[in-house]
Amino acid sequence: MNVNELRTKIRDIKDFPTEGILFKDITTLLKDGPAWASVIDHLAARYHTSLVEIVVFIEVRAPLQR
């Protein structure tokens, strides 16, 4: 699956959770097993020849609006 096909599975939700924020909803991508596997393959291929030993990520969530 090419990158443009994968991009169609990510929805843009304007002004969520507050005005001025563009939220990228990947739930549609996550529900599509072959598409998700393709994303992982693309990421792995990009770094295959580098000597990456550890991958770290930061999860960011906005505080709940009450």
mmCIF file as gemmi writes it, N, C-alpha and C atoms, coordinates in Angstrom:
data_model
loop_
_atom_site.group_PDB
_atom_site.id
_atom_site.type_symbol
_atom_site.label_atom_id
_atom_site.label_alt_id
_atom_site.label_comp_id
_atom_site.label_asym_id
_atom_site.label_entity_id
_atom_site.label_seq_id
_atom_site.pdbx_PDB_ins_code
_atom_site.Cartn_x
_atom_site.Cartn_y
_atom_site.Cartn_z
_atom_site.occupancy
_atom_site.B_iso_or_equiv
_atom_site.pdbx_formal_charge
_atom_site.auth_seq_id
_atom_site.auth_asym_id
_atom_site.pdbx_PDB_model_num
ATOM 1 N N . MET Axp A 1 ? 0.855 -1.174 0 1 0 ? 1 A 1
ATOM 2 C CA . MET Axp A 1 ? 0 0 0 1 0 ? 1 A 1
ATOM 3 C C . MET Axp A 1 ? 0.898 1.234 0 1 0 ? 1 A 1
ATOM 4 N N . ASN Axp A 2 ? 0.619 2.185 -0.876 1 0 ? 2 A 1
ATOM 5 C CA . ASN Axp A 2 ? 1.49 3.362 -0.928 1 0 ? 2 A 1
ATOM 6 C C . ASN Axp A 2 ? 1.066 4.416 0.103 1 0 ? 2 A 1
ATOM 7 N N . VAL Axp A 3 ? 1.915 5.373 0.321 1 0 ? 3 A 1
ATOM 8 C CA . VAL Axp A 3 ? 1.712 6.379 1.364 1 0 ? 3 A 1
ATOM 9 C C . VAL Axp A 3 ? 0.445 7.19 1.116 1 0 ? 3 A 1
ATOM 10 N N . ASN Axp A 4 ? 0.146 7.524 -0.131 1 0 ? 4 A 1
ATOM 11 C CA . ASN Axp A 4 ? -1.064 8.298 -0.411 1 0 ? 4 A 1
ATOM 12 C C . ASN Axp A 4 ? -2.321 7.518 -0.046 1 0 ? 4 A 1
ATOM 13 N N . GLU Axp A 5 ? -2.336 6.214 -0.285 1 0 ? 5 A 1
ATOM 14 C CA . GLU Axp A 5 ? -3.47 5.386 0.12 1 0 ? 5 A 1
ATOM 15 C C . GLU Axp A 5 ? -3.607 5.361 1.64 1 0 ? 5 A 1
ATOM 16 N N . LEU Axp A 6 ? -2.485 5.297 2.324 1 0 ? 6 A 1
ATOM 17 C CA . LEU Axp A 6 ? -2.516 5.283 3.781 1 0 ? 6 A 1
ATOM 18 C C . LEU Axp A 6 ? -3.02 6.618 4.332 1 0 ? 6 A 1
ATOM 19 N N . ARG Axp A 7 ? -2.644 7.704 3.699 1 0 ? 7 A 1
ATOM 20 C CA . ARG Axp A 7 ? -3.088 9.033 4.16 1 0 ? 7 A 1
ATOM 21 C C . ARG Axp A 7 ? -4.605 9.18 4.098 1 0 ? 7 A 1
ATOM 22 N N . THR Axp A 8 ? -5.242 8.495 3.156 1 0 ? 8 A 1
ATOM 23 C CA . THR Axp A 8 ? -6.706 8.595 3.052 1 0 ? 8 A 1
ATOM 24 C C . THR Axp A 8 ? -7.395 7.961 4.26 1 0 ? 8 A 1
ATOM 25 N N . LYS Axp A 9 ? -6.69 7.186 5.025 1 0 ? 9 A 1
ATOM 26 C CA . LYS Axp A 9 ? -7.257 6.515 6.192 1 0 ? 9 A 1
ATOM 27 C C . LYS Axp A 9 ? -7.083 7.33 7.476 1 0 ? 9 A 1
ATOM 28 N N . ILE Axp A 10 ? -6.537 8.525 7.357 1 0 ? 10 A 1
ATOM 29 C CA . ILE Axp A 10 ? -6.364 9.419 8.506 1 0 ? 10 A 1
ATOM 30 C C . ILE Axp A 10 ? -7.272 10.623 8.309 1 0 ? 10 A 1
ATOM 31 N N . ARG Axp A 11 ? -8.192 10.808 9.277 1 0 ? 11 A 1
ATOM 32 C CA . ARG Axp A 11 ? -9.148 11.915 9.173 1 0 ? 11 A 1
ATOM 33 C C . ARG Axp A 11 ? -8.629 13.155 9.879 1 0 ? 11 A 1
ATOM 34 N N . ASP Axp A 12 ? -8.868 14.312 9.285 1 0 ? 12 A 1
ATOM 35 C CA . ASP Axp A 12 ? -8.578 15.597 9.928 1 0 ? 12 A 1
ATOM 36 C C . ASP Axp A 12 ? -9.853 16.092 10.591 1 0 ? 12 A 1
ATOM 37 N N . ILE Axp A 13 ? -9.771 16.407 11.884 1 0 ? 13 A 1
ATOM 38 C CA . ILE Axp A 13 ? -10.915 16.957 12.603 1 0 ? 13 A 1
ATOM 39 C C . ILE Axp A 13 ? -10.504 18.332 13.103 1 0 ? 13 A 1
ATOM 40 N N . LYS Axp A 14 ? -11.05 19.37 12.459 1 0 ? 14 A 1
ATOM 41 C CA . LYS Axp A 14 ? -10.695 20.747 12.8 1 0 ? 14 A 1
ATOM 42 C C . LYS Axp A 14 ? -11.289 21.141 14.147 1 0 ? 14 A 1
ATOM 43 N N . ASP Axp A 15 ? -10.554 21.987 14.836 1 0 ? 15 A 1
ATOM 44 C CA . ASP Axp A 15 ? -11.001 22.586 16.097 1 0 ? 15 A 1
ATOM 45 C C . ASP Axp A 15 ? -11.366 21.562 17.16 1 0 ? 15 A 1
ATOM 46 N N . PHE Axp A 16 ? -10.614 20.469 17.232 1 0 ? 16 A 1
ATOM 47 C CA . PHE Axp A 16 ? -10.844 19.474 18.275 1 0 ? 16 A 1
ATOM 48 C C . PHE Axp A 16 ? -9.539 19.211 19.006 1 0 ? 16 A 1
ATOM 49 N N . PRO Axp A 17 ? -9.509 19.279 20.288 1 0 ? 17 A 1
ATOM 50 C CA . PRO Axp A 17 ? -10.618 19.467 21.218 1 0 ? 17 A 1
ATOM 51 C C . PRO Axp A 17 ? -10.988 20.927 21.443 1 0 ? 17 A 1
ATOM 52 N N . THR Axp A 18 ? -10.146 21.853 20.963 1 0 ? 18 A 1
ATOM 53 C CA . THR Axp A 18 ? -10.472 23.274 21.085 1 0 ? 18 A 1
ATOM 54 C C . THR Axp A 18 ? -10.178 23.966 19.758 1 0 ? 18 A 1
ATOM 55 N N . GLU Axp A 19 ? -10.717 25.145 19.614 1 0 ? 19 A 1
ATOM 56 C CA . GLU Axp A 19 ? -10.541 25.918 18.39 1 0 ? 19 A 1
ATOM 57 C C . GLU Axp A 19 ? -9.055 26.133 18.094 1 0 ? 19 A 1
ATOM 58 N N . GLY Axp A 20 ? -8.687 25.95 16.828 1 0 ? 20 A 1
ATOM 59 C CA . GLY Axp A 20 ? -7.311 26.155 16.401 1 0 ? 20 A 1
ATOM 60 C C . GLY Axp A 20 ? -6.471 24.889 16.376 1 0 ? 20 A 1
ATOM 61 N N . ILE Axp A 21 ? -7.028 23.777 16.863 1 0 ? 21 A 1
ATOM 62 C CA . ILE Axp A 21 ? -6.308 22.501 16.876 1 0 ? 21 A 1
ATOM 63 C C . ILE Axp A 21 ? -6.791 21.646 15.705 1 0 ? 21 A 1
ATOM 64 N N . LEU Axp A 22 ? -5.864 21.023 14.993 1 0 ? 22 A 1
ATOM 65 C CA . LEU Axp A 22 ? -6.218 20.071 13.934 1 0 ? 22 A 1
ATOM 66 C C . LEU Axp A 22 ? -5.856 18.683 14.45 1 0 ? 22 A 1
ATOM 67 N N . PHE Axp A 23 ? -6.878 17.904 14.788 1 0 ? 23 A 1
ATOM 68 C CA . PHE Axp A 23 ? -6.699 16.567 15.353 1 0 ? 23 A 1
ATOM 69 C C . PHE Axp A 23 ? -6.606 15.554 14.224 1 0 ? 23 A 1
ATOM 70 N N . LYS Axp A 24 ? -5.606 14.692 14.267 1 0 ? 24 A 1
ATOM 71 C CA . LYS Axp A 24 ? -5.426 13.633 13.274 1 0 ? 24 A 1
ATOM 72 C C . LYS Axp A 24 ? -5.985 12.339 13.866 1 0 ? 24 A 1
ATOM 73 N N . ASP Axp A 25 ? -7.119 11.881 13.354 1 0 ? 25 A 1
ATOM 74 C CA . ASP Axp A 25 ? -7.783 10.679 13.852 1 0 ? 25 A 1
ATOM 75 C C . ASP Axp A 25 ? -7.297 9.471 13.062 1 0 ? 25 A 1
ATOM 76 N N . ILE Axp A 26 ? -6.589 8.562 13.739 1 0 ? 26 A 1
ATOM 77 C CA . ILE Axp A 26 ? -6.034 7.384 13.068 1 0 ? 26 A 1
ATOM 78 C C . ILE Axp A 26 ? -6.841 6.114 13.347 1 0 ? 26 A 1
ATOM 79 N N . THR Axp A 27 ? -8.022 6.25 13.962 1 0 ? 27 A 1
ATOM 80 C CA . THR Axp A 27 ? -8.786 5.046 14.29 1 0 ? 27 A 1
ATOM 81 C C . THR Axp A 27 ? -9.147 4.239 13.047 1 0 ? 27 A 1
ATOM 82 N N . THR Axp A 28 ? -9.461 4.891 11.952 1 0 ? 28 A 1
ATOM 83 C CA . THR Axp A 28 ? -9.773 4.179 10.707 1 0 ? 28 A 1
ATOM 84 C C . THR Axp A 28 ? -8.561 3.388 10.227 1 0 ? 28 A 1
ATOM 85 N N . LEU Axp A 29 ? -7.398 3.96 10.361 1 0 ? 29 A 1
ATOM 86 C CA . LEU Axp A 29 ? -6.165 3.274 9.988 1 0 ? 29 A 1
ATOM 87 C C . LEU Axp A 29 ? -5.928 2.061 10.892 1 0 ? 29 A 1
ATOM 88 N N . LEU Axp A 30 ? -6.14 2.244 12.184 1 0 ? 30 A 1
ATOM 89 C CA . LEU Axp A 30 ? -5.915 1.149 13.133 1 0 ? 30 A 1
ATOM 90 C C . LEU Axp A 30 ? -6.878 -0.016 12.914 1 0 ? 30 A 1
ATOM 91 N N . LYS Axp A 31 ? -8.078 0.267 12.431 1 0 ? 31 A 1
ATOM 92 C CA . LYS Axp A 31 ? -9.08 -0.784 12.183 1 0 ? 31 A 1
ATOM 93 C C . LYS Axp A 31 ? -8.768 -1.613 10.945 1 0 ? 31 A 1
ATOM 94 N N . ASP Axp A 32 ? -7.911 -1.103 10.081 1 0 ? 32 A 1
ATOM 95 C CA . ASP Axp A 32 ? -7.574 -1.782 8.826 1 0 ? 32 A 1
ATOM 96 C C . ASP Axp A 32 ? -6.241 -2.502 8.997 1 0 ? 32 A 1
ATOM 97 N N . GLY Axp A 33 ? -6.303 -3.795 9.302 1 0 ? 33 A 1
ATOM 98 C CA . GLY Axp A 33 ? -5.099 -4.568 9.58 1 0 ? 33 A 1
ATOM 99 C C . GLY Axp A 33 ? -4.027 -4.479 8.512 1 0 ? 33 A 1
ATOM 100 N N . PRO Axp A 34 ? -4.367 -4.724 7.226 1 0 ? 34 A 1
ATOM 101 C CA . PRO Axp A 34 ? -3.347 -4.629 6.184 1 0 ? 34 A 1
ATOM 102 C C . PRO Axp A 34 ? -2.742 -3.218 6.055 1 0 ? 34 A 1
ATOM 103 N N . ALA Axp A 35 ? -3.564 -2.191 6.239 1 0 ? 35 A 1
ATOM 104 C CA . ALA Axp A 35 ? -3.043 -0.822 6.152 1 0 ? 35 A 1
ATOM 105 C C . ALA Axp A 35 ? -2.096 -0.547 7.314 1 0 ? 35 A 1
ATOM 106 N N . TRP Axp A 36 ? -2.468 -0.978 8.529 1 0 ? 36 A 1
ATOM 107 C CA . TRP Axp A 36 ? -1.609 -0.775 9.694 1 0 ? 36 A 1
ATOM 108 C C . TRP Axp A 36 ? -0.288 -1.519 9.528 1 0 ? 36 A 1
ATOM 109 N N . ALA Axp A 37 ? -0.358 -2.748 9.02 1 0 ? 37 A 1
ATOM 110 C CA . ALA Axp A 37 ? 0.865 -3.523 8.764 1 0 ? 37 A 1
ATOM 111 C C . ALA Axp A 37 ? 1.748 -2.8 7.755 1 0 ? 37 A 1
ATOM 112 N N . SER Axp A 38 ? 1.128 -2.172 6.769 1 0 ? 38 A 1
ATOM 113 C CA . SER Axp A 38 ? 1.885 -1.421 5.766 1 0 ? 38 A 1
ATOM 114 C C . SER Axp A 38 ? 2.597 -0.224 6.399 1 0 ? 38 A 1
ATOM 115 N N . VAL Axp A 39 ? 1.936 0.456 7.325 1 0 ? 39 A 1
ATOM 116 C CA . VAL Axp A 39 ? 2.562 1.575 8.032 1 0 ? 39 A 1
ATOM 117 C C . VAL Axp A 39 ? 3.804 1.092 8.778 1 0 ? 39 A 1
ATOM 118 N N . ILE Axp A 40 ? 3.671 -0.013 9.486 1 0 ? 40 A 1
ATOM 119 C CA . ILE Axp A 40 ? 4.8 -0.564 10.23 1 0 ? 40 A 1
ATOM 120 C C . ILE Axp A 40 ? 5.934 -0.943 9.276 1 0 ? 40 A 1
ATOM 121 N N . ASP Axp A 41 ? 5.588 -1.554 8.141 1 0 ? 41 A 1
ATOM 122 C CA . ASP Axp A 41 ? 6.601 -1.917 7.147 1 0 ? 41 A 1
ATOM 123 C C . ASP Axp A 41 ? 7.324 -0.684 6.61 1 0 ? 41 A 1
ATOM 124 N N . HIS Axp A 42 ? 6.568 0.39 6.328 1 0 ? 42 A 1
ATOM 125 C CA . HIS Axp A 42 ? 7.178 1.64 5.833 1 0 ? 42 A 1
ATOM 126 C C . HIS Axp A 42 ? 8.139 2.214 6.872 1 0 ? 42 A 1
ATOM 127 N N . LEU Axp A 43 ? 7.715 2.232 8.134 1 0 ? 43 A 1
ATOM 128 C CA . LEU Axp A 43 ? 8.586 2.753 9.191 1 0 ? 43 A 1
ATOM 129 C C . LEU Axp A 43 ? 9.844 1.905 9.353 1 0 ? 43 A 1
ATOM 130 N N . ALA Axp A 44 ? 9.672 0.605 9.36 1 0 ? 44 A 1
ATOM 131 C CA . ALA Axp A 44 ? 10.823 -0.288 9.52 1 0 ? 44 A 1
ATOM 132 C C . ALA Axp A 44 ? 11.794 -0.143 8.355 1 0 ? 44 A 1
ATOM 133 N N . ALA Axp A 45 ? 11.271 -0.039 7.135 1 0 ? 45 A 1
ATOM 134 C CA . ALA Axp A 45 ? 12.137 0.084 5.956 1 0 ? 45 A 1
ATOM 135 C C . ALA Axp A 45 ? 12.955 1.375 5.995 1 0 ? 45 A 1
ATOM 136 N N . ARG Axp A 46 ? 12.329 2.431 6.506 1 0 ? 46 A 1
ATOM 137 C CA . ARG Axp A 46 ? 13.018 3.726 6.545 1 0 ? 46 A 1
ATOM 138 C C . ARG Axp A 46 ? 14.275 3.664 7.41 1 0 ? 46 A 1
ATOM 139 N N . TYR Axp A 47 ? 14.237 2.882 8.467 1 0 ? 47 A 1
ATOM 140 C CA . TYR Axp A 47 ? 15.35 2.846 9.404 1 0 ? 47 A 1
ATOM 141 C C . TYR Axp A 47 ? 16.119 1.527 9.373 1 0 ? 47 A 1
ATOM 142 N N . HIS Axp A 48 ? 15.833 0.688 8.407 1 0 ? 48 A 1
ATOM 143 C CA . HIS Axp A 48 ? 16.436 -0.639 8.33 1 0 ? 48 A 1
ATOM 144 C C . HIS Axp A 48 ? 17.968 -0.596 8.285 1 0 ? 48 A 1
ATOM 145 N N . THR Axp A 49 ? 18.528 0.328 7.54 1 0 ? 49 A 1
ATOM 146 C CA . THR Axp A 49 ? 19.982 0.363 7.393 1 0 ? 49 A 1
ATOM 147 C C . THR Axp A 49 ? 20.681 1.181 8.475 1 0 ? 49 A 1
ATOM 148 N N . SER Axp A 50 ? 19.918 1.925 9.273 1 0 ? 50 A 1
ATOM 149 C CA . SER Axp A 50 ? 20.556 2.663 10.361 1 0 ? 50 A 1
ATOM 150 C C . SER Axp A 50 ? 20.744 1.717 11.545 1 0 ? 50 A 1
ATOM 151 N N . LEU Axp A 51 ? 21.514 2.147 12.476 1 0 ? 51 A 1
ATOM 152 C CA . LEU Axp A 51 ? 21.827 1.286 13.607 1 0 ? 51 A 1
ATOM 153 C C . LEU Axp A 51 ? 20.946 1.602 14.817 1 0 ? 51 A 1
ATOM 154 N N . VAL Axp A 52 ? 19.661 1.802 14.576 1 0 ? 52 A 1
ATOM 155 C CA . VAL Axp A 52 ? 18.719 2.1 15.652 1 0 ? 52 A 1
ATOM 156 C C . VAL Axp A 52 ? 18.577 0.867 16.536 1 0 ? 52 A 1
ATOM 157 N N . GLU Axp A 53 ? 18.739 1.066 17.844 1 0 ? 53 A 1
ATOM 158 C CA . GLU Axp A 53 ? 18.599 -0.032 18.796 1 0 ? 53 A 1
ATOM 159 C C . GLU Axp A 53 ? 17.36 0.108 19.659 1 0 ? 53 A 1
ATOM 160 N N . ILE Axp A 54 ? 16.941 1.338 19.918 1 0 ? 54 A 1
ATOM 161 C CA . ILE Axp A 54 ? 15.801 1.592 20.793 1 0 ? 54 A 1
ATOM 162 C C . ILE Axp A 54 ? 14.932 2.676 20.165 1 0 ? 54 A 1
ATOM 163 N N . VAL Axp A 55 ? 13.633 2.486 20.251 1 0 ? 55 A 1
ATOM 164 C CA . VAL Axp A 55 ? 12.676 3.496 19.789 1 0 ? 55 A 1
ATOM 165 C C . VAL Axp A 55 ? 11.865 3.95 20.993 1 0 ? 55 A 1
ATOM 166 N N . VAL Axp A 56 ? 11.786 5.263 21.206 1 0 ? 56 A 1
ATOM 167 C CA . VAL Axp A 56 ? 11.058 5.844 22.33 1 0 ? 56 A 1
ATOM 168 C C . VAL Axp A 56 ? 10.057 6.831 21.767 1 0 ? 56 A 1
ATOM 169 N N . PHE Axp A 57 ? 8.879 6.876 22.359 1 0 ? 57 A 1
ATOM 170 C CA . PHE Axp A 57 ? 7.906 7.865 21.92 1 0 ? 57 A 1
ATOM 171 C C . PHE Axp A 57 ? 7.258 8.509 23.137 1 0 ? 57 A 1
ATOM 172 N N . ILE Axp A 58 ? 6.725 9.683 22.923 1 0 ? 58 A 1
ATOM 173 C CA . ILE Axp A 58 ? 6.018 10.405 23.972 1 0 ? 58 A 1
ATOM 174 C C . ILE Axp A 58 ? 4.549 10.445 23.586 1 0 ? 58 A 1
ATOM 175 N N . GLU Axp A 59 ? 3.718 10.002 24.482 1 0 ? 59 A 1
ATOM 176 C CA . GLU Axp A 59 ? 2.279 10.056 24.239 1 0 ? 59 A 1
ATOM 177 C C . GLU Axp A 59 ? 1.768 11.368 24.802 1 0 ? 59 A 1
ATOM 178 N N . VAL Axp A 60 ? 1.007 12.084 23.987 1 0 ? 60 A 1
ATOM 179 C CA . VAL Axp A 60 ? 0.492 13.381 24.415 1 0 ? 60 A 1
ATOM 180 C C . VAL Axp A 60 ? -1.026 13.335 24.351 1 0 ? 60 A 1
ATOM 181 N N . ARG Axp A 61 ? -1.632 13.683 25.434 1 0 ? 61 A 1
ATOM 182 C CA . ARG Axp A 61 ? -3.095 13.784 25.488 1 0 ? 61 A 1
ATOM 183 C C . ARG Axp A 61 ? -3.483 15.112 26.106 1 0 ? 61 A 1
ATOM 184 N N . ALA Axp A 62 ? -4.479 15.711 25.526 1 0 ? 62 A 1
ATOM 185 C CA . ALA Axp A 62 ? -4.965 16.975 26.076 1 0 ? 62 A 1
ATOM 186 C C . ALA Axp A 62 ? -5.754 16.694 27.354 1 0 ? 62 A 1
ATOM 187 N N . PRO Axp A 63 ? -5.711 17.589 28.318 1 0 ? 63 A 1
ATOM 188 C CA . PRO Axp A 63 ? -6.523 17.386 29.528 1 0 ? 63 A 1
ATOM 189 C C . PRO Axp A 63 ? -8.004 17.396 29.178 1 0 ? 63 A 1
ATOM 190 N N . LEU Axp A 64 ? -8.774 16.645 29.925 1 0 ? 64 A 1
ATOM 191 C CA . LEU Axp A 64 ? -10.209 16.596 29.695 1 0 ? 64 A 1
ATOM 192 C C . LEU Axp A 64 ? -10.832 17.948 29.984 1 0 ? 64 A 1
ATOM 193 N N . GLN Axp A 65 ? -11.733 18.348 29.126 1 0 ? 65 A 1
ATOM 194 C CA . GLN Axp A 65 ? -12.463 19.603 29.323 1 0 ? 65 A 1
ATOM 195 C C . GLN Axp A 65 ? -13.672 19.327 30.205 1 0 ? 65 A 1
ATOM 196 N N . ARG Axp A 66 ? -13.812 20.025 31.281 1 0 ? 66 A 1
ATOM 197 C CA . ARG Axp A 66 ? -14.968 19.81 32.159 1 0 ? 66 A 1
ATOM 198 C C . ARG Axp A 66 ? -15.797 21.052 32.259 1 0 ? 66 A 1
